[in-house]
């Protein structure tokens, strides 16, 4: 089902890049709203709440002007162990290909403001960092983020996923590449982890992949596994999920609802080229995730 429709009908006007958290029987969702490239790209991150996971009411909005950024991309909304909330924002540095991640804190999702924002992942002069995925387990914060090398101005769309850990979600220690592109495969140009599940048997991660620069913004979803969170290996020789006709299906997020149910959120390319944010309910033990999403 469509959870969030595109905010307009002009090509390049998109809704997507979701991050969702279960809360008090409902769902809190953060997502990116985007204009065409020549009109400023990601202009806002919306925060919304839903009782059923499908119909959302907007409860907050962070614009790119508030963050003094040229564009916003995928956020990460996190509920901490003490019940407070954090919003991690992917922010483009003006006039460059550089990205950084800033963090906002609030008592509730309705109270996010840019006041007191902290740059927690600054990137560097030769690399950009964005699109964080965060999992807290046993007091340790685990983070996977897409990293873009900036050494070649014409090839900054290349990306790996790097892994970091933290004890407070603010100061992070990097541990190197968790997932890298595979030469000659459908994900040869770049890989971006979008959802991670830590299990007693190891790590399962879904990721966005593309074969070429031309597929930028139209990534499809792949599956990677590993014994450790910082060492993942892609499986298979084809995506596990894509839009009908082979179009983009990216930024998959998974919310565990309990009782053998999960709710999926992802950005899907429609036949008219616009991107919308879709959701679906998955019952564990039935159809597997790859088959479920591919049929969306």
N, C-alpha and C positions, 0 to 999 in steps of 0.2 A: 504494500500500500504506500501511497505517497504521504510522507509525514510533513515535508516542507517543499512547496512548489518553488520554482525559480521566481525571483522578485520582479521579473519583467519578461518581455517576449523577444528582445533584441539578442542576436547571436553573441555569446560570451557572457550572458547574464545567468548566473548560476547560484544554486543553493547546495551546500554539501559540506564535506570535510567534518563529519560529525564526531563528537566525543560524548558518551552518555554514561550515566551512573544511576543505579537504583537508589531510591530514597523514599522512605516512609510509604512503601507500597506503590509508588509511582516512579517516574523517570525524570531526571534532570538532564537536559541536552544542551550542549554548546555546539554551534556550527558557524561556518563562514558564509557570508554573502558576498557575491562578486559581480562587478561590472565588466564590460569588455575591456581588453587590454588598453586601448587608447582612451578609456574613461576612468582609469585608476585601479583596475583589478579588484583585490579584496578590500572592500570598503568598511566592513563591520563584522564583528563576531556577536551573534545573538545568543542569549541564554533563555531557555524555555523550560516549562514544566508540563508534565502530562500525567493524568491518573491512569490512562490505559496504554500509554506508550505509543499512541498513534496520533491523537489530537493534542496539539501543543498550544500553550498560551505563552507568549513572550513576556518574560519577567525582567529582562535587562538587555542592554545593548552597549557594546564597547566599539567605538568607531576608530578608524585609523587616525583621525585628527586628535582624538584623546591620547593616543599612544605616540604621537609624533612620528608616525611611520608612513612609508610610501604605500605599503600594502600589508594586509593581514592574511595569514593562511590558517592551516588546521590548528585549533586550540586543543588543550587537554584540560578537562574539568576533573578535579580530584576531591574526594571527601577524606579528610585526614583522620587519624586514630582518635583525636579528641573531639571530633564532630564538626570542626571548622572546615571551610572550603577554600580551595585554591583554583585559580584559572591561569594556565600557562598559555601564552600567546606567541605565535610566530610572527615576527615583525621584520619587515624589509627596511634596510638602511637606505635613506634617500640618495638617489643618483648612483647607486652601486648595485652589484649582484649579491651583496652581503645580506645575510639574515642572522637574527639573534632571537633568543627566547626570553621574554619577560614574564614575571609572575605577579598576580594580584591575589590578595587574601581578603576573606570576608567571613562573617559569622554565618551567613546564609547566602545561597546563590542570588537572591534578590538584591544583595548589597554590594556587589562587585563595582568598584570604581577604580580609575587609574591612580588615585592618590596612594602614594607610598609604593608604587610598583618597583620591583627589583629585577635587574638583569641577572638571570641565573645561568644562562648559557650564552656567553658573549660571542662565540665563534672566534675568528681570528682574521688576520690580514689575508690569509691564503685559503680560508675555508669558511663556508656559511653553514649554519645549523638551524633546523626548523622541524616542525611536525612531530613534537614529542609524544611518546606513548609511555605512560607511567603505571607501574603496578607496585603496591606496597604489600610486602609479605614478611611476617615475623620481625617487624621493626626496621626492615631494610627497604629503601626506595630503589626500585629498578627502573631504568629509563633507556628507551631506544629512540634515537632521533636520526633523521636523514641529514647527511653531511654532503655538501657540494664543494668540490675543489674549485678554486677561483684562479688557478694558474693560467688558464686559457680562457680569455673573455668570451670566445665564441662557443665554448663547450661547458658552460656552468650548469647545464641541465643534468650532467652526470651526477650520480649519487650512490652512496653506500649507506648502510645503516650501522651506526656505532652505538656501543653500549656503555652505560655509566651507572654508578651506584652512589647512594647518599644515605646519611642517617637523619637528615632533616628536610630533604626535598629542596634545599637552597644551594648548598655547596656540594658539587658533584665531582666524582673521580672517574675519568674516562678509562676504559679498558680495551680500546681498539675496535676494529671492525667486528660486528656480530654477523652481518650478512653482506655479501659482495655480489656484484653482477657476474654472470657466467658468459664468457666469450662464446659467440656463436649460437646462443640460446635466445628465447623470446624475451628474456630479461637482461640482455647484454649491456644496455645503456645505463640502467639504474634500477635500484631496489630500495623500497621504503617500507619498513615494518609498520603495519597499521593496527594490529591487535595481537595480544600475547596472552597465553594461558599457561601458568606454571602448575605442573602436576607432579605427583610423586614419581612418575615414570620419566619425567623430562619436560621439555619445553615445546609447545606448539605455537607457531606464529603465522599469521596471514600477512602478506606483503603486497605492495603495488610494484609492478614491474613494467619496463618498456624496453623495446629493442632498439629504438632509434630516437634521435632528437625530434623527429616529426610526430612521435607518439606522446610527446610531452602534453600533459593534461588529459590524456586518454589511456592511462595505465589500466591494466587488468590485474586481477587478484591471483596470487600464487600462495602456496603452502610451504613452510619451512619448519624443520624440526631440529632438536638438538638435546644433548644431555645436560648442557649448561646454558644459562641465558645469554652468555656472551659469545656463544659459538653455535651458529645456526647454519643448516644446509638446506638449500632449496630442494624440493622433491619434484620428480616428473619432468617432462619435456614440454609441457603446455600449461597455460593458466588453468586454475580450478574454477574460476568464476569470471564471467564477462557479460556485458549487455547483449541482448539479442542482436544477431548480426555481427558480433565480434567487437562491439564498441566498448567504451570505458566503463569499468566498475571498480571503484577505488575507495580508499579510506574506510574500509570495513571496520566497524566496532561491534563488540559483543557484550551484552549485559546478561549476567546470570540472574534469572528470576527465581531460582529454586524450584523444587518439585519437578526436576527434569525438564525445565523450560529455559530457553534463551531467546532474547530479542536481538535481532540484527539491525544495524543501521549502516547505510553506505550511500555513496554518491554514484548515480547512474546516468549515463549519457542516453538521452532520448533520441528517437529517430530524427527529430528536427535539429539535433545538435545541442540543445539546451541540457543543462545538468540539473537533476532534482535529487532530493534526499528521500530515500525510500527506507521502509522498515518491513520486517517480517518476523513472525513467531516461529521458532524452531522447537520441536519436541525431541529431546535426546532419545536415542534408541530407535528412531525412525529413519527418515531420509537423512543422509549425511549432508554436511554443510555445503560441500562443493556442488552437489546436485541441486540442493535447495536454491542456492544463490544463482546458479547458472540459469535456472528456469524463471528468474524474476522478470 
